Amino acid sequence: MAGNNVAFALGLAQKAGKTASGDTAVRAALKSGKVKVLVLAQDAAPNSKKEIYFLA
């Protein structure tokens, strides 16, 4: 049930244009300091995870 609430909230944020999805957009948002919450897929590539963690 809680997962549905999170998915709903993320959907609303995406419709409002307040999310960044995709490798390039997320890196740009991290570099500009606009990121408040970072959700990273469990099956993301190890090198991508390391770089995102470093930027965060």
mmCIF file of the N, C-alpha and C atoms, coordinates in Angstrom:
data_MODEL
# 
_entry.id   MODEL 
# 
loop_
_atom_site.group_PDB 
_atom_site.id 
_atom_site.type_symbol 
_atom_site.label_atom_id 
_atom_site.label_alt_id 
_atom_site.label_comp_id 
_atom_site.label_asym_id 
_atom_site.label_entity_id 
_atom_site.label_seq_id 
_atom_site.pdbx_PDB_ins_code 
_atom_site.Cartn_x 
_atom_site.Cartn_y 
_atom_site.Cartn_z 
_atom_site.occupancy 
_atom_site.B_iso_or_equiv 
_atom_site.pdbx_formal_charge 
_atom_site.auth_seq_id 
_atom_site.auth_comp_id 
_atom_site.auth_asym_id 
_atom_site.auth_atom_id 
_atom_site.pdbx_PDB_model_num 
ATOM 1   N N  . MET A 1 1  ? 0.817  -1.197 0.000   1.00 0.00 ? 1  MET A N  1 
ATOM 2   C CA . MET A 1 1  ? 0.000  0.000  0.000   1.00 0.00 ? 1  MET A CA 1 
ATOM 3   C C  . MET A 1 1  ? 0.859  1.257  0.000   1.00 0.00 ? 1  MET A C  1 
ATOM 4   N N  . ALA A 1 2  ? 1.934  1.273  0.819   1.00 0.00 ? 2  ALA A N  1 
ATOM 5   C CA . ALA A 1 2  ? 2.789  2.451  0.876   1.00 0.00 ? 2  ALA A CA 1 
ATOM 6   C C  . ALA A 1 2  ? 3.495  2.679  -0.456  1.00 0.00 ? 2  ALA A C  1 
ATOM 7   N N  . GLY A 1 3  ? 3.807  1.593  -1.174  1.00 0.00 ? 3  GLY A N  1 
ATOM 8   C CA . GLY A 1 3  ? 4.440  1.725  -2.480  1.00 0.00 ? 3  GLY A CA 1 
ATOM 9   C C  . GLY A 1 3  ? 3.555  2.448  -3.470  1.00 0.00 ? 3  GLY A C  1 
ATOM 10  N N  . ASN A 1 4  ? 2.252  2.250  -3.359  1.00 0.00 ? 4  ASN A N  1 
ATOM 11  C CA . ASN A 1 4  ? 1.320  2.953  -4.241  1.00 0.00 ? 4  ASN A CA 1 
ATOM 12  C C  . ASN A 1 4  ? 1.324  4.438  -3.956  1.00 0.00 ? 4  ASN A C  1 
ATOM 13  N N  . ASN A 1 5  ? 1.425  4.815  -2.691  1.00 0.00 ? 5  ASN A N  1 
ATOM 14  C CA . ASN A 1 5  ? 1.467  6.229  -2.330  1.00 0.00 ? 5  ASN A CA 1 
ATOM 15  C C  . ASN A 1 5  ? 2.718  6.906  -2.876  1.00 0.00 ? 5  ASN A C  1 
ATOM 16  N N  . VAL A 1 6  ? 3.836  6.205  -2.802  1.00 0.00 ? 6  VAL A N  1 
ATOM 17  C CA . VAL A 1 6  ? 5.087  6.757  -3.321  1.00 0.00 ? 6  VAL A CA 1 
ATOM 18  C C  . VAL A 1 6  ? 4.997  6.901  -4.831  1.00 0.00 ? 6  VAL A C  1 
ATOM 19  N N  . ALA A 1 7  ? 4.487  5.884  -5.505  1.00 0.00 ? 7  ALA A N  1 
ATOM 20  C CA . ALA A 1 7  ? 4.350  5.937  -6.955  1.00 0.00 ? 7  ALA A CA 1 
ATOM 21  C C  . ALA A 1 7  ? 3.400  7.065  -7.362  1.00 0.00 ? 7  ALA A C  1 
ATOM 22  N N  . PHE A 1 8  ? 2.329  7.251  -6.617  1.00 0.00 ? 8  PHE A N  1 
ATOM 23  C CA . PHE A 1 8  ? 1.385  8.330  -6.895  1.00 0.00 ? 8  PHE A CA 1 
ATOM 24  C C  . PHE A 1 8  ? 2.060  9.693  -6.736  1.00 0.00 ? 8  PHE A C  1 
ATOM 25  N N  . ALA A 1 9  ? 2.820  9.868  -5.659  1.00 0.00 ? 9  ALA A N  1 
ATOM 26  C CA . ALA A 1 9  ? 3.505  11.132 -5.417  1.00 0.00 ? 9  ALA A CA 1 
ATOM 27  C C  . ALA A 1 9  ? 4.541  11.409 -6.499  1.00 0.00 ? 9  ALA A C  1 
ATOM 28  N N  . LEU A 1 10 ? 5.267  10.384 -6.917  1.00 0.00 ? 10 LEU A N  1 
ATOM 29  C CA . LEU A 1 10 ? 6.253  10.571 -7.983  1.00 0.00 ? 10 LEU A CA 1 
ATOM 30  C C  . LEU A 1 10 ? 5.571  10.920 -9.302  1.00 0.00 ? 10 LEU A C  1 
ATOM 31  N N  . GLY A 1 11 ? 4.427  10.308 -9.558  1.00 0.00 ? 11 GLY A N  1 
ATOM 32  C CA . GLY A 1 11 ? 3.671  10.624 -10.768 1.00 0.00 ? 11 GLY A CA 1 
ATOM 33  C C  . GLY A 1 11 ? 3.204  12.068 -10.787 1.00 0.00 ? 11 GLY A C  1 
ATOM 34  N N  . LEU A 1 12 ? 2.710  12.552 -9.647  1.00 0.00 ? 12 LEU A N  1 
ATOM 35  C CA . LEU A 1 12 ? 2.293  13.959 -9.562  1.00 0.00 ? 12 LEU A CA 1 
ATOM 36  C C  . LEU A 1 12 ? 3.474  14.901 -9.768  1.00 0.00 ? 12 LEU A C  1 
ATOM 37  N N  . ALA A 1 13 ? 4.611  14.565 -9.150  1.00 0.00 ? 13 ALA A N  1 
ATOM 38  C CA . ALA A 1 13 ? 5.802  15.399 -9.307  1.00 0.00 ? 13 ALA A CA 1 
ATOM 39  C C  . ALA A 1 13 ? 6.272  15.424 -10.754 1.00 0.00 ? 13 ALA A C  1 
ATOM 40  N N  . GLN A 1 14 ? 6.165  14.288 -11.427 1.00 0.00 ? 14 GLN A N  1 
ATOM 41  C CA . GLN A 1 14 ? 6.570  14.236 -12.829 1.00 0.00 ? 14 GLN A CA 1 
ATOM 42  C C  . GLN A 1 14 ? 5.642  15.074 -13.695 1.00 0.00 ? 14 GLN A C  1 
ATOM 43  N N  . LYS A 1 15 ? 4.346  15.006 -13.437 1.00 0.00 ? 15 LYS A N  1 
ATOM 44  C CA . LYS A 1 15 ? 3.396  15.819 -14.202 1.00 0.00 ? 15 LYS A CA 1 
ATOM 45  C C  . LYS A 1 15 ? 3.639  17.307 -13.977 1.00 0.00 ? 15 LYS A C  1 
ATOM 46  N N  . ALA A 1 16 ? 4.098  17.667 -12.781 1.00 0.00 ? 16 ALA A N  1 
ATOM 47  C CA . ALA A 1 16 ? 4.375  19.062 -12.470 1.00 0.00 ? 16 ALA A CA 1 
ATOM 48  C C  . ALA A 1 16 ? 5.736  19.513 -12.994 1.00 0.00 ? 16 ALA A C  1 
ATOM 49  N N  . GLY A 1 17 ? 6.495  18.591 -13.575 1.00 0.00 ? 17 GLY A N  1 
ATOM 50  C CA . GLY A 1 17 ? 7.804  18.949 -14.112 1.00 0.00 ? 17 GLY A CA 1 
ATOM 51  C C  . GLY A 1 17 ? 8.871  19.104 -13.055 1.00 0.00 ? 17 GLY A C  1 
ATOM 52  N N  . LYS A 1 18 ? 8.691  18.471 -11.912 1.00 0.00 ? 18 LYS A N  1 
ATOM 53  C CA . LYS A 1 18 ? 9.623  18.610 -10.799 1.00 0.00 ? 18 LYS A CA 1 
ATOM 54  C C  . LYS A 1 18 ? 10.561 17.425 -10.646 1.00 0.00 ? 18 LYS A C  1 
ATOM 55  N N  . THR A 1 19 ? 10.610 16.546 -11.647 1.00 0.00 ? 19 THR A N  1 
ATOM 56  C CA . THR A 1 19 ? 11.491 15.384 -11.571 1.00 0.00 ? 19 THR A CA 1 
ATOM 57  C C  . THR A 1 19 ? 12.497 15.417 -12.710 1.00 0.00 ? 19 THR A C  1 
ATOM 58  N N  . ALA A 1 20 ? 13.579 14.708 -12.507 1.00 0.00 ? 20 ALA A N  1 
ATOM 59  C CA . ALA A 1 20 ? 14.568 14.502 -13.559 1.00 0.00 ? 20 ALA A CA 1 
ATOM 60  C C  . ALA A 1 20 ? 14.728 12.999 -13.716 1.00 0.00 ? 20 ALA A C  1 
ATOM 61  N N  . SER A 1 21 ? 14.557 12.519 -14.918 1.00 0.00 ? 21 SER A N  1 
ATOM 62  C CA . SER A 1 21 ? 14.740 11.096 -15.150 1.00 0.00 ? 21 SER A CA 1 
ATOM 63  C C  . SER A 1 21 ? 15.685 10.905 -16.320 1.00 0.00 ? 21 SER A C  1 
ATOM 64  N N  . GLY A 1 22 ? 16.478 9.888  -16.223 1.00 0.00 ? 22 GLY A N  1 
ATOM 65  C CA . GLY A 1 22 ? 17.487 9.641  -17.243 1.00 0.00 ? 22 GLY A CA 1 
ATOM 66  C C  . GLY A 1 22 ? 18.846 10.081 -16.747 1.00 0.00 ? 22 GLY A C  1 
ATOM 67  N N  . ASP A 1 23 ? 19.846 9.429  -17.255 1.00 0.00 ? 23 ASP A N  1 
ATOM 68  C CA . ASP A 1 23 ? 21.209 9.624  -16.775 1.00 0.00 ? 23 ASP A CA 1 
ATOM 69  C C  . ASP A 1 23 ? 21.674 11.074 -16.890 1.00 0.00 ? 23 ASP A C  1 
ATOM 70  N N  . THR A 1 24 ? 21.521 11.658 -18.046 1.00 0.00 ? 24 THR A N  1 
ATOM 71  C CA . THR A 1 24 ? 22.023 13.016 -18.281 1.00 0.00 ? 24 THR A CA 1 
ATOM 72  C C  . THR A 1 24 ? 21.271 14.054 -17.456 1.00 0.00 ? 24 THR A C  1 
ATOM 73  N N  . ALA A 1 25 ? 19.957 13.951 -17.399 1.00 0.00 ? 25 ALA A N  1 
ATOM 74  C CA . ALA A 1 25 ? 19.153 14.920 -16.652 1.00 0.00 ? 25 ALA A CA 1 
ATOM 75  C C  . ALA A 1 25 ? 19.430 14.831 -15.158 1.00 0.00 ? 25 ALA A C  1 
ATOM 76  N N  . VAL A 1 26 ? 19.609 13.628 -14.651 1.00 0.00 ? 26 VAL A N  1 
ATOM 77  C CA . VAL A 1 26 ? 19.889 13.464 -13.221 1.00 0.00 ? 26 VAL A CA 1 
ATOM 78  C C  . VAL A 1 26 ? 21.257 14.021 -12.874 1.00 0.00 ? 26 VAL A C  1 
ATOM 79  N N  . ARG A 1 27 ? 22.235 13.759 -13.705 1.00 0.00 ? 27 ARG A N  1 
ATOM 80  C CA . ARG A 1 27 ? 23.579 14.304 -13.440 1.00 0.00 ? 27 ARG A CA 1 
ATOM 81  C C  . ARG A 1 27 ? 23.564 15.827 -13.453 1.00 0.00 ? 27 ARG A C  1 
ATOM 82  N N  . ALA A 1 28 ? 22.859 16.422 -14.400 1.00 0.00 ? 28 ALA A N  1 
ATOM 83  C CA . ALA A 1 28 ? 22.772 17.882 -14.473 1.00 0.00 ? 28 ALA A CA 1 
ATOM 84  C C  . ALA A 1 28 ? 22.079 18.449 -13.240 1.00 0.00 ? 28 ALA A C  1 
ATOM 85  N N  . ALA A 1 29 ? 21.004 17.787 -12.789 1.00 0.00 ? 29 ALA A N  1 
ATOM 86  C CA . ALA A 1 29 ? 20.288 18.248 -11.597 1.00 0.00 ? 29 ALA A CA 1 
ATOM 87  C C  . ALA A 1 29 ? 21.166 18.129 -10.355 1.00 0.00 ? 29 ALA A C  1 
ATOM 88  N N  . LEU A 1 30 ? 21.938 17.045 -10.264 1.00 0.00 ? 30 LEU A N  1 
ATOM 89  C CA . LEU A 1 30 ? 22.845 16.882 -9.121  1.00 0.00 ? 30 LEU A CA 1 
ATOM 90  C C  . LEU A 1 30 ? 23.927 17.956 -9.120  1.00 0.00 ? 30 LEU A C  1 
ATOM 91  N N  . LYS A 1 31 ? 24.490 18.231 -10.275 1.00 0.00 ? 31 LYS A N  1 
ATOM 92  C CA . LYS A 1 31 ? 25.553 19.238 -10.368 1.00 0.00 ? 31 LYS A CA 1 
ATOM 93  C C  . LYS A 1 31 ? 25.042 20.635 -10.044 1.00 0.00 ? 31 LYS A C  1 
ATOM 94  N N  . SER A 1 32 ? 23.782 20.911 -10.372 1.00 0.00 ? 32 SER A N  1 
ATOM 95  C CA . SER A 1 32 ? 23.232 22.237 -10.109 1.00 0.00 ? 32 SER A CA 1 
ATOM 96  C C  . SER A 1 32 ? 22.693 22.380 -8.687  1.00 0.00 ? 32 SER A C  1 
ATOM 97  N N  . GLY A 1 33 ? 22.638 21.288 -7.941  1.00 0.00 ? 33 GLY A N  1 
ATOM 98  C CA . GLY A 1 33 ? 22.198 21.345 -6.549  1.00 0.00 ? 33 GLY A CA 1 
ATOM 99  C C  . GLY A 1 33 ? 20.694 21.373 -6.374  1.00 0.00 ? 33 GLY A C  1 
ATOM 100 N N  . LYS A 1 34 ? 19.943 20.956 -7.377  1.00 0.00 ? 34 LYS A N  1 
ATOM 101 C CA . LYS A 1 34 ? 18.485 21.001 -7.303  1.00 0.00 ? 34 LYS A CA 1 
ATOM 102 C C  . LYS A 1 34 ? 17.857 19.748 -6.710  1.00 0.00 ? 34 LYS A C  1 
ATOM 103 N N  . VAL A 1 35 ? 18.649 18.722 -6.456  1.00 0.00 ? 35 VAL A N  1 
ATOM 104 C CA . VAL A 1 35 ? 18.103 17.430 -6.024  1.00 0.00 ? 35 VAL A CA 1 
ATOM 105 C C  . VAL A 1 35 ? 17.813 17.438 -4.531  1.00 0.00 ? 35 VAL A C  1 
ATOM 106 N N  . LYS A 1 36 ? 16.591 17.071 -4.191  1.00 0.00 ? 36 LYS A N  1 
ATOM 107 C CA . LYS A 1 36 ? 16.181 16.939 -2.793  1.00 0.00 ? 36 LYS A CA 1 
ATOM 108 C C  . LYS A 1 36 ? 16.074 15.474 -2.405  1.00 0.00 ? 36 LYS A C  1 
ATOM 109 N N  . VAL A 1 37 ? 15.609 14.644 -3.341  1.00 0.00 ? 37 VAL A N  1 
ATOM 110 C CA . VAL A 1 37 ? 15.440 13.204 -3.122  1.00 0.00 ? 37 VAL A CA 1 
ATOM 111 C C  . VAL A 1 37 ? 15.982 12.492 -4.348  1.00 0.00 ? 37 VAL A C  1 
ATOM 112 N N  . LEU A 1 38 ? 16.761 11.447 -4.122  1.00 0.00 ? 38 LEU A N  1 
ATOM 113 C CA . LEU A 1 38 ? 17.317 10.671 -5.209  1.00 0.00 ? 38 LEU A CA 1 
ATOM 114 C C  . LEU A 1 38 ? 16.812 9.241  -5.097  1.00 0.00 ? 38 LEU A C  1 
ATOM 115 N N  . VAL A 1 39 ? 16.170 8.765  -6.150  1.00 0.00 ? 39 VAL A N  1 
ATOM 116 C CA . VAL A 1 39 ? 15.683 7.385  -6.207  1.00 0.00 ? 39 VAL A CA 1 
ATOM 117 C C  . VAL A 1 39 ? 16.475 6.703  -7.308  1.00 0.00 ? 39 VAL A C  1 
ATOM 118 N N  . LEU A 1 40 ? 17.216 5.679  -6.926  1.00 0.00 ? 40 LEU A N  1 
ATOM 119 C CA . LEU A 1 40 ? 18.081 4.981  -7.867  1.00 0.00 ? 40 LEU A CA 1 
ATOM 120 C C  . LEU A 1 40 ? 17.601 3.547  -8.017  1.00 0.00 ? 40 LEU A C  1 
ATOM 121 N N  . ALA A 1 41 ? 17.463 3.086  -9.253  1.00 0.00 ? 41 ALA A N  1 
ATOM 122 C CA . ALA A 1 41 ? 16.986 1.732  -9.508  1.00 0.00 ? 41 ALA A CA 1 
ATOM 123 C C  . ALA A 1 41 ? 17.968 0.706  -8.949  1.00 0.00 ? 41 ALA A C  1 
ATOM 124 N N  . GLN A 1 42 ? 17.424 -0.343 -8.415  1.00 0.00 ? 42 GLN A N  1 
ATOM 125 C CA . GLN A 1 42 ? 18.243 -1.399 -7.828  1.00 0.00 ? 42 GLN A CA 1 
ATOM 126 C C  . GLN A 1 42 ? 19.093 -2.093 -8.883  1.00 0.00 ? 42 GLN A C  1 
ATOM 127 N N  . ASP A 1 43 ? 18.600 -2.161 -10.109 1.00 0.00 ? 43 ASP A N  1 
ATOM 128 C CA . ASP A 1 43 ? 19.329 -2.857 -11.162 1.00 0.00 ? 43 ASP A CA 1 
ATOM 129 C C  . ASP A 1 43 ? 20.151 -1.905 -12.044 1.00 0.00 ? 43 ASP A C  1 
ATOM 130 N N  . ALA A 1 44 ? 20.462 -0.729 -11.538 1.00 0.00 ? 44 ALA A N  1 
ATOM 131 C CA . ALA A 1 44 ? 21.294 0.216  -12.290 1.00 0.00 ? 44 ALA A CA 1 
ATOM 132 C C  . ALA A 1 44 ? 22.707 -0.348 -12.428 1.00 0.00 ? 44 ALA A C  1 
ATOM 133 N N  . ALA A 1 45 ? 23.391 0.068  -13.474 1.00 0.00 ? 45 ALA A N  1 
ATOM 134 C CA . ALA A 1 45 ? 24.750 -0.397 -13.726 1.00 0.00 ? 45 ALA A CA 1 
ATOM 135 C C  . ALA A 1 45 ? 25.678 0.048  -12.591 1.00 0.00 ? 45 ALA A C  1 
ATOM 136 N N  . PRO A 1 46 ? 26.604 -0.821 -12.188 1.00 0.00 ? 46 PRO A N  1 
ATOM 137 C CA . PRO A 1 46 ? 27.511 -0.483 -11.075 1.00 0.00 ? 46 PRO A CA 1 
ATOM 138 C C  . PRO A 1 46 ? 28.282 0.814  -11.289 1.00 0.00 ? 46 PRO A C  1 
ATOM 139 N N  . ASN A 1 47 ? 28.769 1.050  -12.502 1.00 0.00 ? 47 ASN A N  1 
ATOM 140 C CA . ASN A 1 47 ? 29.509 2.292  -12.758 1.00 0.00 ? 47 ASN A CA 1 
ATOM 141 C C  . ASN A 1 47 ? 28.609 3.512  -12.638 1.00 0.00 ? 47 ASN A C  1 
ATOM 142 N N  . SER A 1 48 ? 27.371 3.399  -13.097 1.00 0.00 ? 48 SER A N  1 
ATOM 143 C CA . SER A 1 48 ? 26.428 4.504  -12.962 1.00 0.00 ? 48 SER A CA 1 
ATOM 144 C C  . SER A 1 48 ? 26.131 4.780  -11.500 1.00 0.00 ? 48 SER A C  1 
ATOM 145 N N  . LYS A 1 49 ? 25.940 3.736  -10.713 1.00 0.00 ? 49 LYS A N  1 
ATOM 146 C CA . LYS A 1 49 ? 25.685 3.899  -9.280  1.00 0.00 ? 49 LYS A CA 1 
ATOM 147 C C  . LYS A 1 49 ? 26.836 4.635  -8.615  1.00 0.00 ? 49 LYS A C  1 
ATOM 148 N N  . LYS A 1 50 ? 28.073 4.231  -8.908  1.00 0.00 ? 50 LYS A N  1 
ATOM 149 C CA . LYS A 1 50 ? 29.229 4.874  -8.296  1.00 0.00 ? 50 LYS A CA 1 
ATOM 150 C C  . LYS A 1 50 ? 29.293 6.360  -8.645  1.00 0.00 ? 50 LYS A C  1 
ATOM 151 N N  . GLU A 1 51 ? 29.064 6.676  -9.902  1.00 0.00 ? 51 GLU A N  1 
ATOM 152 C CA . GLU A 1 51 ? 29.148 8.082  -10.321 1.00 0.00 ? 51 GLU A CA 1 
ATOM 153 C C  . GLU A 1 51 ? 28.022 8.912  -9.712  1.00 0.00 ? 51 GLU A C  1 
ATOM 154 N N  . ILE A 1 52 ? 26.815 8.365  -9.664  1.00 0.00 ? 52 ILE A N  1 
ATOM 155 C CA . ILE A 1 52 ? 25.697 9.090  -9.078  1.00 0.00 ? 52 ILE A CA 1 
ATOM 156 C C  . ILE A 1 52 ? 25.932 9.305  -7.584  1.00 0.00 ? 52 ILE A C  1 
ATOM 157 N N  . TYR A 1 53 ? 26.408 8.268  -6.885  1.00 0.00 ? 53 TYR A N  1 
ATOM 158 C CA . TYR A 1 53 ? 26.719 8.405  -5.462  1.00 0.00 ? 53 TYR A CA 1 
ATOM 159 C C  . TYR A 1 53 ? 27.784 9.470  -5.237  1.00 0.00 ? 53 TYR A C  1 
ATOM 160 N N  . PHE A 1 54 ? 28.783 9.516  -6.110  1.00 0.00 ? 54 PHE A N  1 
ATOM 161 C CA . PHE A 1 54 ? 29.823 10.517 -5.985  1.00 0.00 ? 54 PHE A CA 1 
ATOM 162 C C  . PHE A 1 54 ? 29.271 11.927 -6.184  1.00 0.00 ? 54 PHE A C  1 
ATOM 163 N N  . LEU A 1 55 ? 28.399 12.089 -7.159  1.00 0.00 ? 55 LEU A N  1 
ATOM 164 C CA . LEU A 1 55 ? 27.813 13.409 -7.421  1.00 0.00 ? 55 LEU A CA 1 
ATOM 165 C C  . LEU A 1 55 ? 26.851 13.838 -6.302  1.00 0.00 ? 55 LEU A C  1 
ATOM 166 N N  . ALA A 1 56 ? 26.179 12.846 -5.713  1.00 0.00 ? 56 ALA A N  1 
ATOM 167 C CA . ALA A 1 56 ? 25.214 13.160 -4.654  1.00 0.00 ? 56 ALA A CA 1 
ATOM 168 C C  . ALA A 1 56 ? 25.958 13.538 -3.404  1.00 0.00 ? 56 ALA A C  1 
# 
